[in-house]
Amino acid sequence: MEKQATFRLWRGDASGGAFQDYTIDVDEGMVVIDAVHLIQGTKAHDLAVRWNCKAGKCGSCSAEINGTPGLMCMTRLIDLPLDRPVVVKPLLTFPIIKDLTTDVSWNYGTKKEIKAFSPMSAHGAGKTWLAMQSDVDRVQEFRKCIECFCCQDVCHVLRQHHLFESFIGPRFLLYTAALEMHPFDGGDRLSELKNDYGIGYCNIGKCCTKVCPEEIKITDNAIIPLKERVADRFYDPVQWIIRTIIKILFHVKHNPA
């Protein structure tokens, strides 16, 4: 059954802008991107909005809907209070291009800076690669990320403090975890996590987990385990003593008097 609803969309560009209200007929089967497209087609032909799959898998149509980052294609109107305007604005953490579109290119540049997958040596031809099923399952969750960057948008380190030069954000801590916890990866990124990726800035508030449309437990399953690895490597005195003893024994073994 059709009813009228008002959508308050942000209109403007990097130089400034304002919200503008549009009232349209909607039905209970629509999602927010349907309403935005209807407004674009009938009332605001120059409205800029990014979208692609309309199936919740490309991450293109992320925006802030009633103050919460989410996917416009997965936010159903039936779940929103239509007795007041539905407020749709672009992700505020990133520079605005026009209307509901933002420049998220910083994220792609950041991803390139992370140390790539480094396959472990099979230690000789004909050797078999073995992995526990639990280790395989562990990283599968991280592969669900669609890079909508809602977690980046809501992270206070980026959103409020703008530490883009020293913090990679929850999306790429998740990406790093997928590499670090991969059973066949031989790379070591703990030094980078501590010094370059800024993992210490994260206060594990779980805001990134809350807005993830794929329901990935970013904080519990990725960021906290990475923090523990960094703490063990650089701040645990027992681990430091053990590593020192191993180095001494190795030196003695290979450099006999």
C-alpha positions in Angstrom: 0.0 0.0 0.0 1.5 3.3 -1.1 2.0 6.2 1.4 3.8 9.5 1.3 7.2 9.9 2.9 9.7 12.8 3.1 13.4 12.3 2.5 15.9 14.9 3.6 18.9 14.6 1.3 22.1 16.5 1.6 22.8 18.5 -1.6 26.0 20.2 -2.3 29.7 19.7 -2.9 33.1 20.2 -1.3 32.4 24.0 -1.1 29.3 23.6 0.9 25.6 22.7 0.7 22.4 22.1 2.7 19.6 19.5 3.2 16.7 19.5 0.9 13.3 17.8 1.5 11.6 15.7 -1.1 8.2 14.1 -0.6 7.3 11.0 -2.7 5.0 8.1 -2.7 6.5 4.9 -1.4 5.4 1.4 -0.6 6.5 -1.1 2.0 8.7 -3.1 -0.4 11.1 -0.3 -1.1 14.6 0.3 0.2 16.2 3.7 0.6 18.1 3.5 -2.7 14.7 3.0 -4.5 13.5 6.2 -2.9 16.6 8.0 -3.8 16.4 6.8 -7.4 12.7 7.9 -7.6 13.7 11.4 -6.3 16.5 11.5 -8.9 14.2 10.5 -11.7 11.3 12.8 -10.9 12.4 15.7 -8.7 16.2 16.1 -8.7 17.7 14.9 -12.0 21.2 16.2 -11.1 21.3 14.3 -7.8 24.6 12.4 -7.4 24.5 9.0 -5.8 26.8 6.0 -6.1 25.4 2.5 -6.4 26.0 -0.7 -8.4 24.6 -4.1 -7.4 21.6 -3.2 -5.3 22.1 -6.6 -3.6 24.3 -5.6 -0.6 27.5 -7.1 -2.1 29.4 -4.2 -3.7 29.4 -1.6 -0.9 28.9 1.3 -3.3 25.7 2.8 -1.9 26.9 3.4 1.7 25.6 6.5 3.3 24.5 7.8 6.7 20.8 7.1 7.1 19.2 8.8 10.1 22.6 9.2 11.5 23.8 5.6 11.2 26.2 4.4 8.4 24.7 1.7 6.3 23.8 0.5 2.8 21.0 2.2 1.1 20.1 -0.9 -0.8 19.7 -3.0 2.4 17.8 -0.4 4.5 14.1 -1.1 4.1 11.6 1.7 4.4 9.4 -0.5 6.5 12.1 -0.5 9.2 12.3 3.3 9.3 10.0 5.8 11.1 8.3 7.4 8.1 6.3 9.8 10.2 9.3 12.1 10.1 11.8 12.9 7.4 14.3 10.2 6.5 17.7 11.9 6.7 20.3 10.7 4.1 23.7 12.2 4.0 27.1 11.1 2.6 29.8 9.4 4.7 31.2 12.3 6.7 34.7 10.8 7.3 35.7 11.3 3.7 35.7 14.3 1.4 32.5 15.1 -0.3 32.4 15.0 -4.1 28.8 15.9 -4.7 25.5 15.3 -2.9 25.6 11.7 -1.5 29.0 10.7 -3.1 32.3 10.9 -1.3 35.9 10.4 -2.3 37.0 7.1 -0.7 40.2 6.8 -2.7 42.3 7.1 0.4 41.2 3.6 1.4 42.5 2.1 -1.8 45.9 3.8 -1.4 46.1 2.6 2.2 45.4 -1.0 1.1 48.3 -0.9 -1.3 50.7 0.0 1.6 49.9 -3.1 3.6 52.5 -5.8 3.2 51.1 -8.3 0.7 50.5 -12.1 1.2 53.8 -13.9 1.5 53.4 -17.7 0.9 55.4 -19.9 3.3 58.0 -22.1 1.8 56.8 -25.7 1.3 60.3 -26.8 2.3 61.1 -28.8 -0.7 59.3 -30.2 -3.8 56.6 -32.7 -3.2 55.8 -31.4 0.3 52.2 -31.2 1.4 50.6 -28.1 2.8 48.6 -28.9 5.9 46.2 -26.6 7.9 43.7 -27.1 10.6 40.1 -26.6 9.5 39.6 -24.1 12.3 42.5 -21.9 10.9 40.9 -22.0 7.5 37.4 -21.1 8.9 38.9 -18.3 10.9 40.0 -16.1 8.0 36.8 -16.9 5.9 34.8 -14.4 8.0 37.2 -11.6 7.1 36.7 -12.3 3.4 33.0 -11.3 3.7 34.0 -7.6 3.8 32.5 -5.7 0.8 34.5 -2.5 1.5 31.5 -0.3 2.0 33.7 1.6 4.4 30.9 2.1 7.0 33.4 0.9 9.7 35.9 3.5 8.5 33.2 6.2 8.6 32.2 5.5 12.2 35.7 5.1 13.6 36.4 8.1 15.9 40.1 8.0 15.1 39.4 8.8 11.5 36.1 10.7 11.8 36.9 13.0 14.7 40.7 13.1 14.9 41.5 12.7 11.2 44.6 10.6 11.8 44.7 9.4 8.2 48.5 9.5 8.1 49.0 7.2 11.2 46.0 4.9 11.4 44.7 2.6 8.7 41.3 2.1 10.2 39.2 -1.0 11.1 38.7 -2.1 7.5 42.4 -2.5 7.0 43.1 -3.9 10.4 40.6 -6.6 9.3 42.5 -7.0 6.0 45.8 -7.3 7.9 44.3 -9.9 10.2 43.2 -11.9 7.2 46.8 -12.0 6.1 48.4 -12.5 9.5 46.1 -15.3 10.5 46.2 -17.1 7.1 47.6 -20.5 7.7 49.9 -20.3 4.7 51.1 -16.7 5.0 54.7 -16.3 6.1 54.8 -12.5 6.4 55.3 -10.6 9.6 53.4 -7.3 10.0 53.6 -6.8 13.7 56.2 -4.1 13.5 54.1 -2.3 10.9 50.9 -2.7 13.0 52.7 -1.0 16.0 54.6 1.7 14.2 52.9 2.4 10.8 49.3 1.1 10.9 48.5 2.7 14.3 46.7 -0.2 16.0 47.4 1.4 19.3 44.9 4.2 18.5 42.0 1.7 18.5 40.2 1.7 21.8 38.1 -1.4 20.9 34.8 0.5 21.3 33.2 -1.9 18.8 31.4 0.9 16.8 32.9 -0.6 13.6 31.4 -4.0 14.4 28.0 -2.5 15.1 27.6 -0.9 11.7 29.1 -3.7 9.6 26.4 -4.9 7.1 28.1 -8.3 6.9 28.0 -8.7 10.7 31.8 -9.4 10.8 33.0 -9.3 14.4 35.8 -6.9 13.5 36.8 -6.0 17.0 36.6 -9.3 18.7 37.9 -11.6 15.9 40.4 -9.3 14.2 41.6 -6.2 16.1 41.8 -7.7 19.6 43.9 -10.7 18.4 46.2 -8.4 16.5 46.6 -6.2 19.6 47.5 -9.3 21.6 50.1 -10.3 19.1 51.7 -6.9 19.1 51.6 -6.8 23.0 53.3 -10.2 23.1 56.0 -9.2 20.7 56.9 -5.8 22.0 55.6 -5.4 25.6 55.6 -8.8 27.3 58.8 -9.2 29.4 58.6 -13.0 29.6 58.4 -13.2 25.8 61.3 -10.8 25.5 63.4 -13.0 27.8 62.5 -16.2 25.9 63.4 -14.6 22.5 66.7 -13.3 24.0 67.6 -16.8 25.3 66.7 -18.4 21.9 68.9 -15.8 20.1 71.8 -16.5 22.5 71.5 -20.3 22.0 71.3 -19.9 18.3 74.4 -17.7 18.3 76.3 -20.2 20.4 75.3 -23.1 18.2 76.4 -21.5 15.0 79.4 -19.7 16.4 81.2 -22.2 18.7 84.2 -21.0 20.6 
